[in-house]
Amino acid sequence: GIQPGDEIITTPFSFIATVEAIVACNAVPVLGEIDGTLGLDADSVERLISGRTRAIMPVHMFGAAADMDRFTDLGKKYNLPVIEDACEVVGGTYKGRYLGSLGTCGTWSFDPNKTLTVGEGGIVLTDSEDVYFKMDCYHDHGHIHSKEHDRGAEGKSGLGVNYRLSEVQGALGIVALEKMLSALGMLRAAKKKILKAALDAGLKPRPVHDEEGDTASHVVFILPTAEKAKRFKAAANHAGGSFGIIADNTWHYAKHWKALEEMGEKDYFGNRTPSYSPASMAKSDAMLSCAVMAGLNTCMDDSAVEKMIEAVRAGAQAALQR
């Protein structure tokens, strides 16, 4: 298991919960850079591996997969578990396999803004019996669950916490799971129309490792400069869009996490934390400052899709034709 002071390598572009999970284990978050897909850059991860590294945690962001071939190879090469944060890509795939199922374990979120939701919570996926047993016990105060024993009469594996979903949430999840592929189909159809209009307007969509497996929860465009990204956002939103510049996203970009920055360059359980200053994320910041995004949802009808297309065209004209 992860011990205090151990290092886990992850990305600066993720929801803050990724780093919070590492810190909750009293481990040290080590932030790599992002690549052109805005996913964690495997080359930067390999450079950061040290004698204290205990896991690699790629995050699949805004509907699209990180480079899982590279990360599974790194895991094998350095004998490190690969923990997939697949909370942003529920139902997404990579070369035919569901994201969250390629590493040692993976996580799905059922937060209200996800395509598949039960109100809150999530699940952990693994094909390791050992990992499954430990998680099953830990999420219920250490209970060793057994059909042969009544509740409270089971054995106890050790300390744990209460991370249980209720049976009502489980029932909702089963029904939602049955509708997941239909929901993804609706999102993908909408995104296909928007991307066609964007390409016709001269925009560059974010490249992804597996287009067929993209959940289409977001559209992301990469502008040539940060200034052009600002012009795109202003014009697109004036035309009725709801675009944001990813570098400005305070919950999904570590540059804005003041509490994390204050942890930097300090002695920490026999280790020393790296810098988490904005300057330490310069390469990622340059990329994210040029990236604009908007979320899609299953409530978008044809008129809503057309409205976004008009916003995209307006943004492209303002950003690119000057």
WOKA-V539534 format. One line per field, one symbol per residue. burial: + if it has 16 or more other ideal C-beta (glycine too) atoms within 10 Angstrom, else -. A space follows every 50 residues. Layout:
burial = ???
This chain:
burial = -+--+++++++++++++++-++----+++++++++-++++++-+++-++- -+++++++++++++++++-+++-++----+++++++++++++++---+++ -++++++++++--+++++--++++++-------++-++++--+------- ---+--+--+----+---+--++--+------++-+++-++--++-++-- +-+--+-+++--+++++++++++--+-++++++-+++-+-+-+++++++- -++++-+--++-+----+--+-++-+---++--++-++++++++-+---+ ----+-+++-++++++++++--
